[in-house]
């Protein structure tokens, strides 16, 4: 899968599963060229997401929700994922 397709797939899955009020997905793969994990072709991404689905949930549960939403992309297309998950009631 190409970088643009990965970004679109990540956005689509997070939108569908978590109905975010705000979502930013950045491909940071270019910062990791030459790293061992980058050799397999999977990417490095950063997700900043604000969602009511996170209200009342601890950070670990929020991260798990993101990983669950991304499903098999975590095995096939994503090598590393930095997550900033904010509950909408925290704003």
C-alpha positions, 0 to 999 in steps of 0.5 A: 500500500502506498503512503497516501493510501495508508493515510487514507485507510488510517483516517477512514478507520478512526473516523468510522470507529471513534467519530472524532471531533478532530483528527490529524494523521501525519506520516513521519516515515521520512524521519525514519529512513534507514532504521531497522523497522523501516526496512520492511516497508511499513510506516511511522505515523502520528495520530492526534485525535479528539473524540467523545468515545474517550470520555471517562476513559484512561489513556491506556483504554484510549490507545487500545481503542485506536489500535482496535480501530486500526486492526490489521493495519498495525501488522501490515502497514504501520510499524510505529504509531505515536498517539495523542488521544484526548477526550472531548470533555477535557477541552 
